Amino acid sequence: MPILKGKDILHGNQFTKKDVETILKVASEFERELKKKDTLPLLKGKILATLFYEPSTRTRLSFEAAIQRLGGGAIGMGAVESSSVAKGETLVDTIRTVSQYADVIVLRHPRTGSAKEAAEATSIPVINAGDGAGQHPTQALLDVYTIRQELGTLKNLTISLVGDLKNGRTVHALVEVLSLFQSKLYFVSPDLLRMPEEITSNLRGKGVKIVETEDMMEAARASHLIYMTRIQKERFADLSEYEKVKGSFIIDQTFLEKLNKKVTILHPLPRVDEIHPDVDAYPGAAYFRQMRNGIFIRMALLAMIFGKR
Ligand code: NCD
């Protein structure tokens, strides 16, 4: 039974361990295939629509590239200012419209819950590419794909999630997926940006071991991997609060020398100042490989949604 056929992708908690393993398997098949050829025309004639109400580089372009590598096409509503959204059209009406032109919708929107709302307004699959401070499930999948690639396994890892755990949708989705693999998690953030209590207690209920701390060095010493995140400036109603926490956690040469052990570093990107460019040449710096993996995961998801895997 094709597990994602006709389905929406809305939340990191919608997958079973078996689902995740299947998605990663399909993604690695596509990664191998793309070494030999440019396209795998499984989705000829299928059209993907990107609806991005917030900025994006990697997520939108990798979805567009993914559908094209699969032989389909992409249409996009460019800047919100150039569409009927600027005339006051509701999200639901826009979704209904786009559903007439495309076979799958990829949505990024500033409101938490918007992807679910969109999915309820249409019969075609909706993929959540980030709903406010909510979820970003396709990023979580490419993150675990990268973790397995870098560390050889997903089981029994100790992982530090660092930065804006309150507003970061990538970490909100990632912890859901990691909870399937017996991970131990360090949540490293300023007090103001702690992981929402609801998420933490829900994970603890599932048996995930969690340590909350403001000490990145202590967490890094205990971890196989550090997942850095950007402080989500756009989510602050009061910019003076942002000023208090910006630059809270920075990985640079000095930090790595003090740490004095090899660690894998991921970041969903874009970065501001939380990883110094000097770190890019460090063998454990895997964030550019991680970003590249977005293509394979998104190809896998699209092929599976259309029942081709
Ligand atoms: C993230 C996002 O939009 O949530 N970017 C991404 O999709 N890779 C992370 C961020 O903006 O900080």
Residues whose N, C-alpha, C, O or C-beta is under 5 A from the ligand:
A	BS01	NCD	R58 T59 G130 R169 T170 R230 P268 L269 P270
